[in-house]
Structure formats: structure tokens, C-alpha cells
Amino acid sequence: MELLRKSRYLQLAFNGDSSEVARLLPRIPRDPRIIIEAGTPYIKREGERAIQTVRSLWGGYVVADIKTMDGAAEEVAEAADAGANGATVLGSAPTETLDLFIKSCTDSGMDAFIDMIGVEDPLRVLMRLRKPPRVIVLHRGRDEESSRDKVIKYAHIKRVRSKFDVLVSAAGGIDLRQAQSASFNGANIVTVNIVKPDDPFEGISSDERIEKLAVDFLAGID
């Protein structure tokens, strides 16, 4: 499955458990512009089974948010074996890890996503690499959502694209209005968390009509 530069994608991130995925995922429209993410907390909780569960219920594109920091080849192999189409590595990882992660993804037929959470200048990270990834993720972390001065810096999109042919994903505390802003500023992918009703984080609540909201988000970023 190929991510196209001219398309706009909605990435829905599941961070709970397999029972939540089994309950909600079948309700999401089978649209090629929807990507399903097995989120980091979910993978930490259930391991490869998390990715396998998403794969078994979703015939489209699946991202494993493994946030590799070391051991790139082994972690890519595990994500690929579990059925992922793409996987994430942290932009703050050593350059050797980033290069090996990208190569391992290419060899496995997967897309490499570099998550730039905590990275001040994504372009400097990319300039050190042998080969660029398929996607970079401009990411405001969960713990940063409550800080007003912590925002997704869309100015990086033009800077990065002036040098590299990559897709850009925007993630972190995104609601419908912010999704529209991300798309307007050039993001190819907008990542929205599936959150519990009592969570303090932004996203789509698991008790809402997730199928309707998914359609609303797609319309907003189109």
C-alpha cells in the first residue's frame, strides 16, 4: 500500500487495548484515506499482538507506533511480521539507528516514519541521513498538550520540503479545527487519538459516533 503525496490522510491512533479495538475499529469507514495506528501505549501493553489485532480487523494501511530508539533491525522485523505497513522511529535516536531503521523498513516493504517529538529542528536530523524516510511526524507530545506555548510548528513543512521529498504528518492534541489547520498548512497526514471519555487529551472520544466523526475529519482535511 502506497501513501500518495497528493492525498490527505486521517490517521486514527488506538492507545487502549484489544477489546477497545475490536469494539470500535469495525465501525470505521473502509476508506483508503484512513490509516489505523497501533499506538505506543497499546503496543507496550500487548506487544506484537496489538499490531496483529489491528491488522486482522483492518485491510488498509496500518502504522505501528513503536518509537524505536535502538535495535532498529529487530524492531522493524517484529512490526513487519505482525503486519504493519509503516513504523516509527524517534528523531532523537542516533543517526546510525535512523539509517538502519530506514533501510530495514525499505527491505521489509514498509514505510519509515521519523517521529520528531522533542526535536527542535527536523531538517537538521534529515540532513544527516543517508536516505530520507517516507514520512516525518511533527509531534506535540501528550504531556505537552496542556502547555499553550507547545504547538506543532508548521513552518517546518516548507523548510523540510525545500530539501526532501517526504510526506509530513501532524500529531498531538488534534481536534477537528486543528486538523483543518494542519491540512491547510500542508500536512499530508493528520493523526487523531481515540481517547476515553474521561481522558484529558484531545481526540475522538470512544463513546462518540466514531464513524460519523471519521467522515467529518476526512471532509475537513480534504
Secondary structure as UniProt FT lines:
FT   TURN            5..6
FT   STRAND          9..14
FT   HELIX           18..24
FT   HELIX           25..27
FT   TURN            32..33
FT   STRAND          34..38
FT   HELIX           40..46
FT   HELIX           48..57
FT   STRAND          62..68
FT   HELIX           72..82
FT   STRAND          86..90
FT   TURN            91..92
FT   HELIX           95..108
FT   STRAND          111..115
FT   TURN            117..118
FT   HELIX           122..127
FT   STRAND          135..139
FT   HELIX           142..144
FT   TURN            145..146
FT   TURN            148..149
FT   HELIX           155..161
FT   TURN            162..163
FT   STRAND          167..171
FT   HELIX           176..184
FT   TURN            185..186
FT   STRAND          189..195
FT   TURN            197..198
FT   STRAND          204..205
FT   TURN            206..207
FT   HELIX           210..221
//
